[in-house]
Amino acid sequence: MRCAVVVFPGSNCDRDAFHVLKNVFGLDCHYVFHEDTFPPNEFDLIVLPGGFSFGDYLRAGAIARFSPVMESVREAANRGKFVLGICNGFQILTESKLLPGALLRNKNLKFVCKDVHIKVVNNATPFTCLLERGQVLRMPIAHGEGRYFVSKDELKEDQIVFQYCDERGNVTEDSNPNGSFLNIAGMTNERGNVLGLMPHPERCCEEILGNTDGRKIFESLITHFVRRQEHEAN
Amino acid sequence: MRKMYRVRVQILPKEGVFDPQGQTVKGALEKLGFEKVKEVRLGKLIEIVLDAEDESQVKERTKAMCEKLLANPIIETYQLLDVEEVS
């Protein structure tokens, strides 16, 4: 699986993502600069990493969305390639309209940096195929603009992939760290090949970091990719 | 002849979108004794200076800027406040 990690000015989780894909999962991984473009079949997975692209000026992701690389990302997404937006990457995906909704300032107006629990509400995506429905994961979040908003007519419930919850999996107001609508922590597109989430799976893939729950998302993707290739070969 | 204009655009959170900054400012105003404040919404004011043929072209171009970049219609509304010729 050939992977790309896009680097915007102000990205700061690009190296973490690259490290996990290359060193933890042994994948063929490349950095792509925001000013560059690539052919739509070049990469099987494109990661838009966390950070503060273009200083988060105007709205988080609003300026990054017009980077030349985003045209390539859009074309790759249209061809069914996997696109994973983490934190600022999620914000860029909503601004690009590759995912519905928008991300607003946290309800308490504070930057929240802590571990949260999220529940898998849709395991029919390539990103969650090894997870159980209702399974609870622990993952770090670190953001100031993570309050997911979507209008009711724009929301299709099966596009919700993760919801903030307590450690037993109850979706409560107390377990909502930013005031997101319906505790939404991660969304996919209709086709299921684009995922955006505020939590950072790339920060919890190694024993030495005390948490490996993030591995399951990457393992799901790799498994899905291999199965699809085998299927296509037959 | 092309002239230079200054245009101001106001961007506000859409109705129905919770605005915690406005809410906090409203609370502060109430604490200071301004108890009749019903609502406060906080947004942005963007001032743009541009060359154009005339005022209608300024408006048209500013509207396009709002639609494309300055405002996100899912969460915000925009309004052109005024256009002024500058030298």
Interface residues (C-beta under 8 A of the other chain):
Chain A: L58 R59 A62 I63 F66 E95 G101 A102 L104 R105 N106 K107 N108 L109 R147 F149 V150 S151 E154 G179
Chain B: P13 V17 F18 P20 Q21 T24 L69 L70 N72 I74 I75
